[in-house]
Amino acid sequence: MKLAIVILNWNGRKLLEQFLPSVIEHSKEADIYVADNASTDDSISFLKGTYPSIKIIENKENGGYAKGYNEALKDLNADVFCLLNSDVEVTKNWLLPIIETLKKEANTAIIQPKLLDYKNKDYFEYAGAAGGFIDKYGYPYCRGRIFNTIEKDSGQFDDSSEIFWASGACFFIRRTVFQELNGLDKHFFAHMEEIDLCWRAKNLGYNIKYIGQSEIYHVGGATLDATNPKKTCLNFRNSLFTLTKNAKGLLFPLILVRLILDGIAGIKFLLELKPKHTVAIIKAHFGFYNNLSRLLKQRKSIKNKIKYYQRTSIVVDYFVNKKTNYKSL
């Protein structure tokens, strides 16, 4: 099985300097690539001078996560792609449980390892933790992380488990499946495009797994911090994109409830004296309306829509019923 680790980089020279050594040291089973999204810093010259054996893919523009990876992977010869963030420290033998699972389970198409917090290594990391799910209204949550409550890693998720979505921070996918799905949706630019890709894979009958025997440490927010309103805008807009494209059943009442819940979130941000995030949600909704025609066409093209949720509302579970860890759900 030929495995290609592809690290997408944009002006991340310092991150490459800090985290690339662990990837090189512990990834002898894979070929390592850096896909550069038209960086304006000295990332490429640093790589060529310090790591001449690393293969560099130079994209012509910064198309974000989705387009950047689509461009980088289109001509890459490998059986499995690992899309790896540049702010990830990997561990010894991290690839072996992933490779073993892919060899044994032909219908498993996508995998993520255990994501722990690089800055607080006893805790899970926000962007994926121990594997993701969404509720009926498209809000994502994870085993080990619900909204901003992060669980300590006490071995409760050392298992291998079927999940709904795998984190884009470290995302393994079979090349044939990536191509069958026509890659990531470039309209997302960044954030939640991996959930959309997983959902489309699920609609085709593929399995997605979390493998707890493989551990990595993720900084998170190194490219776009969680406090940045642009991130809020992309997350809310792209969640609506994903829901509209893929959700089974009547769409209008579903989206209406979702928009109301987003409005409540906007009021919450105002009460927390974070008006820029309220404005970001408003921008997200206008971005959604502007793309609605395209999204409805994409929706029509997806014939087999599966039941996608385990919880009706993670918002109610968390904020009303005070269920703040995964096992309490």
C-alpha positions in Angstrom: 0.0 0.0 0.0 1.5 3.3 -1.1 0.8 6.2 1.3 1.4 9.8 0.6 1.4 12.4 3.4 0.6 15.8 2.0 1.0 18.9 4.2 -0.7 22.0 2.9 1.3 25.1 3.5 0.6 28.8 3.3 3.2 31.2 4.7 3.9 28.6 7.4 7.7 28.5 7.4 7.9 28.5 11.2 5.3 25.7 11.5 7.3 23.6 9.0 10.5 24.2 10.9 8.8 23.2 14.1 6.7 20.2 13.1 8.1 18.7 9.9 10.9 16.9 11.8 8.5 14.6 13.7 6.7 13.7 10.5 10.0 12.8 8.8 11.2 10.8 11.8 8.1 8.8 12.3 6.7 8.3 8.8 9.1 5.9 7.1 6.1 4.0 5.6 5.0 7.1 3.5 6.2 9.5 0.9 6.1 13.1 2.3 4.9 16.1 0.2 4.5 19.8 1.0 1.8 21.4 -1.1 2.5 25.2 -1.1 -0.5 27.5 -1.6 1.5 30.3 -3.3 3.2 31.4 -0.1 4.9 34.8 0.0 7.3 33.9 2.8 10.4 31.8 2.4 8.7 28.4 2.9 9.9 27.0 -0.4 13.5 28.1 -0.1 13.6 26.8 3.5 12.3 23.4 2.4 14.7 23.2 -0.6 17.7 24.2 1.6 16.9 22.1 4.7 14.9 19.1 3.5 15.9 18.5 -0.2 14.3 15.1 -0.1 10.8 16.5 0.6 8.8 16.7 -2.5 7.2 20.1 -3.1 4.0 20.8 -5.0 3.6 24.4 -5.9 0.0 25.6 -6.4 -0.5 28.7 -8.4 -2.7 30.5 -6.0 -4.0 30.3 -2.4 -7.3 28.5 -3.0 -7.7 27.6 0.6 -7.8 24.1 2.1 -10.3 22.6 -0.4 -8.9 23.9 -3.7 -5.3 23.7 -2.5 -5.7 19.9 -1.8 -7.6 19.3 -4.9 -4.8 20.8 -7.0 -2.1 19.0 -5.0 -3.7 15.6 -5.2 -5.0 15.4 -8.8 -1.8 13.9 -10.2 -0.4 12.2 -7.1 0.3 8.5 -7.4 -0.6 6.8 -4.2 -3.2 4.4 -2.8 -4.0 6.5 0.2 -3.6 10.2 0.9 -3.0 11.6 4.3 -4.0 15.3 4.4 -2.0 16.6 7.4 -2.0 20.1 8.9 1.3 21.8 9.2 0.8 22.3 12.9 0.8 18.6 13.8 3.3 16.6 15.8 3.1 12.9 15.1 4.2 10.0 17.3 6.2 6.8 16.9 4.4 4.2 14.9 1.4 6.4 14.3 0.8 5.2 10.8 0.9 1.4 11.5 -2.7 1.1 13.0 -4.1 3.2 10.1 -2.4 1.1 7.4 -3.4 -2.2 9.1 -7.1 -1.1 9.2 -7.1 0.0 5.6 -5.6 -3.3 4.5 -8.1 -5.3 6.5 -11.3 -3.3 5.9 -11.9 -2.7 2.2 -15.0 -0.6 2.7 -13.3 1.7 5.2 -12.5 4.8 3.0 -11.6 7.5 5.5 -9.8 7.4 8.9 -8.7 9.8 11.5 -6.3 9.2 14.5 -6.7 10.4 18.1 -6.2 14.2 18.1 -4.7 15.6 21.3 -3.9 19.2 22.2 -0.2 20.0 21.5 -0.4 22.8 24.1 -2.1 20.6 26.8 -1.2 17.0 25.9 -3.5 15.3 28.4 -6.6 16.8 26.7 -8.3 16.2 23.3 -8.0 18.8 20.6 -11.0 20.8 19.4 -10.7 20.1 15.7 -11.7 16.4 15.7 -10.8 14.9 19.1 -11.9 11.3 18.9 -14.0 11.5 15.8 -16.9 13.6 14.8 -20.7 13.6 14.4 -23.4 16.2 13.5 -26.9 16.7 14.9 -30.1 17.1 12.8 -29.4 20.8 12.2 -25.8 20.3 11.0 -24.0 21.4 14.2 -20.8 19.3 14.6 -19.5 17.7 17.8 -17.0 15.1 18.7 -16.2 12.3 21.0 -14.1 14.2 23.5 -15.4 17.7 22.5 -18.8 19.3 22.6 -18.8 23.0 21.6 -16.0 24.5 23.7 -15.9 21.8 26.4 -12.8 19.6 25.9 -12.4 16.3 27.7 -9.3 15.0 29.3 -7.9 11.9 27.6 -8.3 9.2 30.3 -8.3 6.3 27.9 -12.1 6.5 27.3 -11.5 6.7 23.5 -8.6 4.3 23.0 -10.9 2.2 20.8 -11.5 1.9 17.1 -15.0 3.2 16.2 -17.2 4.1 13.3 -17.7 7.9 13.1 -19.6 10.3 10.8 -16.8 12.7 10.0 -13.0 12.7 10.3 -11.0 15.8 11.1 -9.3 17.7 8.3 -6.3 18.2 10.7 -5.3 14.6 9.9 -7.4 13.0 7.3 -6.7 9.6 5.6 -8.6 8.8 2.4 -8.3 6.2 -0.3 -7.3 7.8 -3.6 -10.0 6.0 -5.5 -12.7 7.4 -3.2 -11.3 10.9 -3.3 -11.5 10.8 -7.1 -14.9 9.2 -7.1 -16.2 12.1 -4.9 -14.5 14.7 -7.2 -12.4 15.8 -4.2 -13.3 18.5 -1.8 -15.9 21.2 -2.6 -13.7 24.2 -3.6 -16.6 26.7 -2.7 -16.0 26.0 1.0 -12.5 27.6 0.8 -11.7 26.4 4.3 -13.5 24.8 7.3 -16.1 22.0 7.3 -15.2 20.8 3.8 -14.1 17.6 5.4 -17.5 17.0 6.9 -19.1 17.5 3.5 -16.6 15.1 1.9 -17.3 12.5 4.6 -21.1 13.0 4.3 -20.8 12.4 0.5 -18.7 9.3 1.2 -21.3 8.0 3.7 -24.0 8.6 1.1 -22.2 6.2 -1.2 -22.0 3.5 1.5 -18.4 3.9 2.6 -17.3 3.6 6.3 -15.4 6.2 8.2 -13.4 5.3 11.3 -11.5 6.6 14.2 -8.4 4.7 15.3 -7.5 5.4 18.9 -4.3 3.5 18.8 -2.8 6.2 16.5 -2.0 9.5 18.3 -1.0 12.9 17.1 -0.8 16.4 18.7 -2.4 19.3 17.0 -1.9 23.0 17.8 -5.1 24.1 16.2 -5.9 27.7 15.0 -2.3 28.2 13.8 -3.6 29.4 10.4 -6.8 31.1 11.5 -7.4 31.5 15.3 -10.8 30.6 16.8 -11.3 34.2 18.0 -11.1 35.4 14.4 -14.6 36.4 13.1 -13.6 35.2 9.6 -13.4 31.7 11.1 -16.9 32.1 12.6 -18.3 33.2 9.3 -16.8 30.3 7.4 -17.9 27.8 10.0 -21.6 29.0 10.0 -21.8 29.5 6.2 -20.1 26.2 5.4 -22.3 24.2 7.8 -25.3 25.5 6.0 -23.7 24.6 2.7 -23.2 21.0 3.9 -26.7 20.7 5.3 -28.3 22.0 2.2 -26.4 19.7 -0.1 -26.7 16.4 1.8 -29.5 16.3 4.3 -32.2 13.8 3.8 -35.9 14.8 4.0 -37.7 18.1 3.7 -35.1 20.9 3.5 -37.1 24.1 4.1 -38.2 23.5 7.7 -34.8 22.1 8.5 -33.0 25.2 7.3 -35.5 27.5 8.9 -34.9 26.0 12.3 -31.1 26.1 11.7 -31.3 29.8 10.8 -33.2 30.6 14.0 -30.6 28.7 16.1 -27.9 30.7 14.3 -29.8 33.9 15.2 -29.8 32.8 18.9 -26.0 32.2 18.6 -25.7 35.8 17.2 -27.6 37.2 20.2 -25.3 35.2 22.5 -22.2 36.7 21.0 -23.7 40.2 21.4 -24.4 39.5 25.1 -20.8 38.3 25.4 -19.6 41.6 23.9 -18.4 39.9 20.7 -20.3 42.0 18.1 -17.8 41.1 15.3 -18.9 37.4 15.6 -22.6 38.4 15.4 -21.8 40.3 12.2 -19.8 37.2 11.0 -23.0 35.1 11.4 -25.0 37.7 9.4 -22.3 37.6 6.7 -22.4 33.8 6.7 -26.2 33.8 6.1 -25.9 36.2 3.2 -23.1 34.1 1.8 -25.4 31.1 2.1 -28.3 32.9 0.3 -25.9 34.0 -2.5 -24.9 30.3 -3.1 -28.4 28.7 -2.6 -29.1 28.1 -6.3 -25.8 26.2 -6.8 -26.3 24.3 -3.6 -29.8 23.1 -4.6 -28.3 21.9 -7.9 -25.7 20.0 -6.0 -28.4 18.6 -3.8 -30.3 17.2 -6.8 -27.2 15.4 -8.0 -26.9 13.5 -4.7 -29.4 10.7 -5.1 -28.8 8.4 -2.0 -29.2 10.5 1.1 -28.8 8.6 4.4 -29.9 9.3 7.9 -27.0 11.4 9.2 -27.6 12.2 12.8 -27.7 10.5 16.2 -28.9 13.5 18.2 -31.7 15.9 17.2 -30.1 18.9 18.7 -26.7 19.0 20.3 -27.5 22.7 21.1 -30.3 21.6 23.4 -28.3 18.7 24.8 -25.4 21.0 25.8 -26.9 24.4 26.7 -30.3 23.3 28.1 -29.7 19.7 29.4 -26.1 20.4 30.4 -24.7 17.3 28.7 -21.1 18.4 28.3 -19.3 15.2 27.6 -19.9 12.6 24.9 -20.8 9.7 27.1 -23.5 11.7 28.8 -25.4 12.0 25.5 
